Amino acid sequence: MSAFDLTVLSGYRRFLQASAGALLPLEAALVDAGVAKYFPDWPERARSAAIAVDLDRLGREAHATVSVQPLTRSGVIGTMYVLEGSRLGAKFLLKAVADAADPRIGQAAAYLSHGAGKRLWQSFLAKLASQEGCDEDEAIAAARSAFAAFERAADRA
């Protein structure tokens, strides 16, 4: 994802399209696996709608571009680790967006700013620490798979 220039409209659009390409199927897999049973605040965490709004503002549609495997309970934890952790990186990416000369870029930052100020990472870590019966190897494999989904989506953008 670091190859995308977020300060120019074409680069930012491609970044959002690549992000949506992986985010949409990953969030769909989480929903199919019953993520709300483990994370009752899932509606606050889900970002598919935010990225769709951003892309719409930039004249594009959000599309899934990669496929992902169904998730187990441990797979939900590993996938959530990746998605929730990406919020930490989003803080730094927002700085690049703020430096963009084109105001349309800054007006399409719902995805990057989603959940700001809500302590979602901290609450995720607390939930992670309380998980019993989670297969650590399976969670790690799911996290690697989620990272790979973003990589594949970026390669296609």
C-alpha positions as a Markdown table, in Angstrom:
| # | Residue | x | y | z |
|---|---|---|---|---|
| 1 | Met | 0.0 | 0.0 | 0.0 |
| 2 | Ser | 2.9 | 2.3 | 0.5 |
| 3 | Ala | 3.4 | 2.5 | -3.3 |
| 4 | Phe | 0.3 | 4.7 | -3.6 |
| 5 | Asp | 0.8 | 8.5 | -3.6 |
| 6 | Leu | -2.0 | 9.7 | -1.3 |
| 7 | Thr | -1.4 | 13.3 | -2.1 |
| 8 | Val | -2.6 | 13.0 | -5.7 |
| 9 | Leu | -6.1 | 12.1 | -6.7 |
| 10 | Ser | -5.3 | 9.2 | -8.9 |
| 11 | Gly | -3.0 | 7.7 | -6.3 |
| 12 | Tyr | -5.5 | 8.1 | -3.5 |
| 13 | Arg | -8.3 | 6.6 | -5.6 |
| 14 | Arg | -6.2 | 3.6 | -6.3 |
| 15 | Phe | -5.3 | 3.2 | -2.6 |
| 16 | Leu | -9.0 | 3.3 | -1.7 |
| 17 | Gln | -9.9 | 0.9 | -4.5 |
| 18 | Ala | -7.2 | -1.5 | -3.4 |
| 19 | Ser | -8.2 | -1.2 | 0.3 |
| 20 | Ala | -11.9 | -1.8 | -0.6 |
| 21 | Gly | -10.8 | -4.8 | -2.8 |
| 22 | Ala | -9.7 | -6.6 | 0.4 |
| 23 | Leu | -11.8 | -4.9 | 3.1 |
| 24 | Leu | -15.1 | -5.8 | 1.6 |
| 25 | Pro | -14.6 | -9.5 | 1.3 |
| 26 | Leu | -12.8 | -9.7 | 4.7 |
| 27 | Glu | -15.7 | -7.9 | 6.5 |
| 28 | Ala | -18.2 | -10.1 | 4.7 |
| 29 | Ala | -16.3 | -13.2 | 5.8 |
| 30 | Leu | -16.3 | -11.8 | 9.4 |
| 31 | Val | -20.1 | -11.3 | 9.3 |
| 32 | Asp | -20.6 | -14.8 | 7.8 |
| 33 | Ala | -18.5 | -16.2 | 10.7 |
| 34 | Gly | -20.7 | -14.4 | 13.3 |
| 35 | Val | -18.2 | -11.7 | 14.3 |
| 36 | Ala | -20.9 | -9.9 | 16.3 |
| 37 | Lys | -21.0 | -12.8 | 18.7 |
| 38 | Tyr | -17.4 | -12.1 | 19.7 |
| 39 | Phe | -17.5 | -8.3 | 19.1 |
| 40 | Pro | -20.9 | -7.0 | 19.9 |
| 41 | Asp | -19.7 | -3.5 | 18.9 |
| 42 | Trp | -19.1 | -4.8 | 15.3 |
| 43 | Pro | -21.3 | -2.1 | 13.8 |
| 44 | Glu | -19.0 | 0.5 | 15.2 |
| 45 | Arg | -16.0 | -1.3 | 13.8 |
| 46 | Ala | -17.1 | -2.1 | 10.3 |
| 47 | Arg | -15.7 | 0.2 | 7.6 |
| 48 | Ser | -17.2 | -1.1 | 4.4 |
| 49 | Ala | -19.7 | 1.7 | 4.3 |
| 50 | Ala | -17.1 | 4.4 | 5.0 |
| 51 | Ile | -14.8 | 3.3 | 2.2 |
| 52 | Ala | -17.8 | 3.1 | -0.2 |
| 53 | Val | -18.7 | 6.7 | 0.7 |
| 54 | Asp | -15.2 | 7.8 | 0.0 |
| 55 | Leu | -15.0 | 6.1 | -3.3 |
| 56 | Asp | -18.4 | 7.5 | -4.3 |
| 57 | Arg | -17.1 | 11.0 | -3.5 |
| 58 | Leu | -14.2 | 10.4 | -5.8 |
| 59 | Gly | -16.5 | 9.1 | -8.6 |
| 60 | Arg | -15.7 | 5.4 | -8.1 |
| 61 | Glu | -17.5 | 2.3 | -6.7 |
| 62 | Ala | -16.2 | 0.0 | -4.0 |
| 63 | His | -15.7 | -3.6 | -5.3 |
| 64 | Ala | -14.3 | -6.7 | -3.8 |
| 65 | Thr | -11.3 | -7.8 | -5.9 |
| 66 | Val | -10.0 | -10.8 | -4.0 |
| 67 | Ser | -11.7 | -13.8 | -2.5 |
| 68 | Val | -11.1 | -15.0 | 1.0 |
| 69 | Gln | -11.7 | -18.2 | 2.8 |
| 70 | Pro | -14.6 | -18.7 | 5.4 |
| 71 | Leu | -13.4 | -17.9 | 8.9 |
| 72 | Thr | -13.5 | -20.0 | 12.1 |
| 73 | Arg | -13.7 | -18.4 | 15.5 |
| 74 | Ser | -9.9 | -18.2 | 15.7 |
| 75 | Gly | -9.9 | -16.9 | 12.1 |
| 76 | Val | -12.2 | -14.1 | 13.2 |
| 77 | Ile | -9.6 | -13.1 | 15.9 |
| 78 | Gly | -6.7 | -13.1 | 13.4 |
| 79 | Thr | -8.6 | -11.1 | 10.8 |
| 80 | Met | -9.8 | -8.6 | 13.3 |
| 81 | Tyr | -6.2 | -8.2 | 14.5 |
| 82 | Val | -5.3 | -7.0 | 11.0 |
| 83 | Leu | -8.3 | -4.8 | 10.4 |
| 84 | Glu | -8.2 | -3.2 | 13.8 |
| 85 | Gly | -4.4 | -2.8 | 13.6 |
| 86 | Ser | -4.7 | -1.0 | 10.3 |
| 87 | Arg | -6.4 | 1.9 | 12.2 |
| 88 | Leu | -3.1 | 2.7 | 13.8 |
| 89 | Gly | -1.5 | 3.1 | 10.3 |
| 90 | Ala | -4.4 | 5.1 | 9.1 |
| 91 | Lys | -3.4 | 7.9 | 11.6 |
| 92 | Phe | -0.2 | 8.3 | 9.7 |
| 93 | Leu | -1.9 | 8.1 | 6.3 |
| 94 | Leu | -4.3 | 10.9 | 7.3 |
| 95 | Lys | -1.3 | 13.2 | 7.6 |
| 96 | Ala | -0.4 | 12.6 | 3.9 |
| 97 | Val | -4.1 | 13.1 | 3.0 |
| 98 | Ala | -4.1 | 16.4 | 4.9 |
| 99 | Asp | -1.0 | 17.6 | 2.9 |
| 100 | Ala | -2.8 | 16.9 | -0.4 |
| 101 | Ala | -3.3 | 20.0 | -2.6 |
| 102 | Asp | -6.6 | 18.6 | -4.1 |
| 103 | Pro | -9.4 | 19.3 | -1.6 |
| 104 | Arg | -11.4 | 16.3 | -2.9 |
| 105 | Ile | -8.8 | 14.0 | -1.3 |
| 106 | Gly | -9.4 | 15.4 | 2.2 |
| 107 | Gln | -13.2 | 15.3 | 1.7 |
| 108 | Ala | -12.9 | 11.5 | 1.2 |
| 109 | Ala | -11.3 | 10.4 | 4.4 |
| 110 | Ala | -14.1 | 8.6 | 6.2 |
| 111 | Tyr | -12.3 | 5.3 | 5.8 |
| 112 | Leu | -9.0 | 6.5 | 7.2 |
| 113 | Ser | -10.6 | 8.5 | 10.0 |
| 114 | His | -13.2 | 5.8 | 10.9 |
| 115 | Gly | -13.3 | 5.2 | 14.6 |
| 116 | Ala | -10.9 | 8.0 | 15.5 |
| 117 | Gly | -11.1 | 8.7 | 19.2 |
| 118 | Lys | -13.1 | 5.6 | 20.1 |
| 119 | Arg | -10.3 | 3.5 | 21.6 |
| 120 | Leu | -11.2 | 0.6 | 19.3 |
| 121 | Trp | -7.6 | -0.8 | 19.3 |
| 122 | Gln | -7.5 | -0.9 | 23.1 |
| 123 | Ser | -10.9 | -2.6 | 23.4 |
| 124 | Phe | -9.8 | -5.1 | 20.8 |
| 125 | Leu | -6.7 | -5.9 | 22.7 |
| 126 | Ala | -8.7 | -6.4 | 25.9 |
| 127 | Lys | -11.1 | -8.7 | 24.0 |
| 128 | Leu | -8.1 | -10.6 | 22.6 |
| 129 | Ala | -6.6 | -11.1 | 26.0 |
| 130 | Ser | -9.9 | -12.6 | 27.3 |
| 131 | Gln | -10.3 | -15.1 | 24.4 |
| 132 | Glu | -10.3 | -18.7 | 25.7 |
| 133 | Gly | -10.2 | -21.6 | 23.3 |
| 134 | Cys | -8.7 | -19.6 | 20.5 |
| 135 | Asp | -6.3 | -21.6 | 18.4 |
| 136 | Glu | -3.3 | -19.3 | 18.2 |
| 137 | Asp | -1.8 | -21.0 | 15.1 |
| 138 | Glu | -5.2 | -20.6 | 13.3 |
| 139 | Ala | -5.5 | -17.0 | 14.3 |
| 140 | Ile | -2.0 | -16.3 | 13.0 |
| 141 | Ala | -2.7 | -18.0 | 9.7 |
| 142 | Ala | -5.9 | -15.9 | 9.4 |
| 143 | Ala | -4.0 | -12.7 | 10.0 |
| 144 | Arg | -1.4 | -13.7 | 7.4 |
| 145 | Ser | -4.2 | -14.4 | 5.0 |
| 146 | Ala | -5.8 | -11.0 | 5.6 |
| 147 | Phe | -2.5 | -9.3 | 5.0 |
| 148 | Ala | -2.1 | -11.3 | 1.8 |
| 149 | Ala | -5.6 | -10.2 | 0.7 |
| 150 | Phe | -4.6 | -6.6 | 0.9 |
| 151 | Glu | -1.4 | -7.3 | -0.9 |
| 152 | Arg | -3.3 | -9.1 | -3.7 |
| 153 | Ala | -5.8 | -6.3 | -3.9 |
| 154 | Ala | -3.0 | -3.7 | -4.1 |
| 155 | Asp | -1.3 | -5.7 | -6.9 |
| 156 | Arg | -4.6 | -5.5 | -8.9 |
| 157 | Ala | -5.3 | -1.8 | -8.4 |
